[in-house]
Amino acid sequence: MSDPAQILVIDDHPLLRKGVLQLIDMDDELCAVGEASNGADGVELAKTLDPDLILLDLNMRGMDGIATLKALREEGVVSRIVIYSVSDNDEDVVEAMKAGADGYLLKDMEPEDLLERLKQAAIGKMVVSENLTEVLASALRSKPKTDAIDLNNLTGREKQILKLIASGLSNKMIAKKLDIAEGTVKVHVKRVLKKLQLRSRVEAAVWGIQQGL
């Protein structure tokens, strides 16, 4: 059995945050490794813990979810980041994806569905609440700047990594497949995203697929 996916929860609502943490710890495939009640603390914790997945509240007081998301990506955090929100506003979904989110889930979903989506997200899949799928698809189709990116900017190993990201593999699975350390994979992923001028694994996967990888 593989190690459980490590999850950091960033949410300024204490009752909901504690409830989600307890829910996560009930599933053998998931493990809550940290919690933060605001964006600034969340960014620092993410840098320290390097979790597989970050569940991030959108509507936090002070530093909101989008600002926190941008700060995480600017700090080089390559963890999958899923926005967790009460808002099904199209603009919120698009803004989150453009800022580097790997998914967008609504807080009114059933607990069992949330756990299943978190497990999917932890292995590199894009997750989104069903009624937001078309909005998300449109956002991804409209991603700017990828046409001008040259695949030749990547090394042979980085191209390998990108292809495996596009196949939906997690860092752990990529490390096992290539027989290298997971930490080495994370370094390669950061370099791939930087060279391709992309903010998330989802963008990298979509771009890789478009390139026929």
N, C-alpha and C positions, 0 to 999 in steps of 0.2 A: 504493500500500500504506500502511495506517495505521501509526502508530508502535507498537512493541511495548508490551504492558502492563507497567508497572513493578511489581515485586514485592519486598516486604521479608519476610525470613524471621526469625522469632523462635523459637529452640529452644535448649535448654541442652545438647543432645547434639551435640558437635562433629562426629563422623563423619557422623551423619545430616544435620545442617545443611549440611555441605559437599557431601554427595551430592545433596541437593535443589537447592542452588544450581547445581551443575554440570549437573544435569538440566534446570533451567529455561533455562540459557544455551544449551542445545542446540536450543531451539525458537525460530525466528525471530519468532514472535508474542509471545514473553515475554522479559522482561529483569530479571535480579536486580539491584536497585539498592542493597541493603544487607542486613546481617545483624546479629543481636544474640543474645547467649547468655543474656540474662536479661530479665525484664519491664521493669524500670526503664529500662534502656538502650534497649529496644525502643520504649517510649513516646516517649522523647526523639527517637529516630531517625525515628519516624513523623511527629512534628510538624515535623521539619526537611525530610524527604524528600517528604512528602505523596504516598505511592505510590498506585497504583490498587488494589492488593491487598496484604493482609498475611496470610501463612500463619503461624499461631500455635499452638505446642505447648501442649497442655492441662496436662500433668503436669511442670511445671518446679519445680525446687527454689526455696525462698524465695517470691518473688512468682509464684504459679501462673498458668496461662492465664486462668482466670476473673477473677482480680484484675487481670491485665494488660488484659484485654478491657474491663472496667468502667472502668479508668483511661483507656484510649484514648478511649472514648466520652465520658467526663466531660471530657476535654481538647478535645473537639470534633472529633476525627479522624473524617472521613467516608469514609475508604478502606473498601472491602469487606474484611471480616475473616473468614477461614475457619479454624476450629479443626482442627488436625491431631493425631490422638490414637490410642493403642492401645486406648482404652476404648470399648466399645460399650454402656456402661451407660446405660439410659434416663434416669436422673437427670442424668447428665453432659450428655447431648444437650439436654434441656429447659433446664437451668441456663444452658448456653451460649447458647441462642437467646434466653432471657429477658434475658441480659446484653448482647445486641446483636450476636451473631454472624450472618453472612450465609451460613453453611454449616458442615458438619461432615463431615470426611473421615477415614477410618481409615488408619493407616500401613501396613496389610498390602495395600493396593491395588497393582495393577500400575503401573509407571512411566508407561506410555502413558496409562492411565486418569487418573492424577494430572494429567498435563499437560493433558489434555482438559478436566477439571473446572476447573482453574485458568483456562483460557481462557474457559470459560463464566462463571465467577465474575467475571472481570475486566470483562466487558461487562454486569454487573449481574444475572446470573441466580443463583438460589439453588442451591447444590450440596450434595448429601448422599449418603453411601454408601448403596447400594441397600437393604440390610437395616435401615436406620434411617429410611426414608422415612415409615412410618406413625407412628413416634414423633414425628418432626418435624412432621408434619401435625397431630397432636393438640396439640402445643405451640403452634403458630400459631393454631389454632382457639380455644385457651384464653387468648389474650392479653387482659389486663385493660385497663380504662380507656378504650378507644377509643370506646365508645358515647357518652361524654359530650363528645367533641371536636367542635367546630363547624367545618365546612369553611369557613364564612364568615370565620374568623380569618385565612385565607390571602389574600394579594393575588392579583390576576389572574395575574401572572407566576408566583407560587408554585404556583397551581393548575395552570398549564401544566407546570411542572417536575414536580409530583407525578404528573400524568397520564403524562408520558413515563417517569418512574421505574417506574410501574405497567406500562408497556409493555415494560420490560426494557432500556431504553437506558442506556448508560454516560454519564458526564459529558461525555466527548469527543463522543459522538454527539448529546447534547442541545445542546451548544454549537454544533455544526455545523447542526443543524436550526433552531435559533432565531437563528443568526447572531450569537452573543454569545461573549465570551471564556470559556474553560473555568474560569478563576478565578472569574468571575461566577457560573457555574453552581454551583460548590462553595459559594459564599456562600449562594445560594438554598437549596441542599440542607440546609445547617446550620440555616437559619431554619425550613424546613419541618419538620425533625425536632424542633426545639425547640418550635415552636408545637403540633405534634401530640403532644408528649410521648412520642415514640418514640425508640428507640436505634439503629435501623439502616434501611438502604434496603429490606431485605426486609419489615420491619414496615410501612414506609410504602407499599410496593407492595401488600401484602395489604390494608391499610386502604383504599387508593385504589380497588382493585378492588371491595371490599365496598361502597364508596360509588357504584359505577357509573361511575367515571371511564374 
